[in-house]
Amino acid sequence: MPLQSIETVTGKLTWKRPAQTKPETRWRTAAQQRIYGQRLLQALKSARRSSSSSQPLAPSRAIKEAADSALALTAKGQTRWSRAILSRRWRTRKLLLKAGGKIRSRSSNPKRIGRPGLGSGSPSDPRQGEEEKVRVRLRVLSRLVPGCRKLSTPTLLEEAADYVAALEMQVKAMRTLSDLFSSATLSSRAES
């Protein structure tokens, strides 16, 4: 959403976003939720079938992969995070085929090379310390959202907002499935 300049009473020029009643997101529509729910069920069924065959993933990992791929397919590859999830899925499958189903995991404790000047004490300007905190938090955010490691700040924030809205929908759908399965289990126990 574009910024609008507004001149205040004191003559200062400030930037504001226009007021909005609800955040614009396609993940809140009933149609998208229904499409995702159908894709999630299909993905979970295929994960269940493949787990009985020679799939090396743990059941919880298989469920996460199924839910993520269903989410990325529902996004139709229109966002960076969905393309990253889909490409990771295909890359993992190719690596599994090449490695005969065995992939080495990365070292859990990689060596970190720090930049000179960081951690050498408090910065001289307090705003400089705040800016560094913001940069660090943005870097962490870029690592949390798939496919967004090297993006500008506005693009990163847009992708992160879309990803969070999609994850909220995913949680809602999985919670609904969990409630359905638990109520079905309870009713089958009561009948027997």
Residue pairs with C-beta under 8 A, 6 or more apart in sequence:
1 17
1 18
1 20
1 24
3 15
3 16
3 17
4 15
4 16
4 17
4 18
5 13
5 14
5 15
6 13
6 14
6 15
6 16
7 13
7 14
8 14
22 28
23 161
23 165
25 161
25 162
25 165
26 32
27 33
27 162
27 165
27 166
27 168
27 169
28 165
28 169
32 74
32 169
33 169
33 172
33 173
35 74
36 70
36 71
36 74
36 169
36 170
36 173
37 173
37 176
37 177
39 70
39 73
39 74
40 66
40 67
40 70
40 71
40 170
40 173
40 174
40 177
41 177
42 70
43 66
43 67
43 69
43 70
44 63
44 66
44 67
46 66
47 55
47 62
47 63
47 65
47 66
50 62
51 57
51 59
51 62
54 101
55 62
56 96
56 101
56 102
57 65
65 89
67 170
67 174
68 85
68 89
69 85
69 86
69 89
71 82
71 85
71 166
71 167
71 169
71 170
72 81
72 82
72 83
72 85
72 86
72 89
73 82
73 86
74 166
75 81
75 82
75 166
76 82
77 83
77 86
79 159
79 162
79 163
80 145
80 146
80 147
80 148
80 151
80 159
81 145
81 146
81 147
81 148
81 159
81 162
81 163
81 166
83 147
84 146
84 147
84 148
85 146
85 147
87 147
88 146
92 103
95 103
96 103
118 132
122 129
123 129
123 132
138 153
138 156
141 148
141 156
141 160
142 148
142 149
142 150
142 151
142 156
143 149
144 160
145 156
145 159
145 160
145 163
146 163
147 159
148 155
148 156
148 159
148 160
151 159
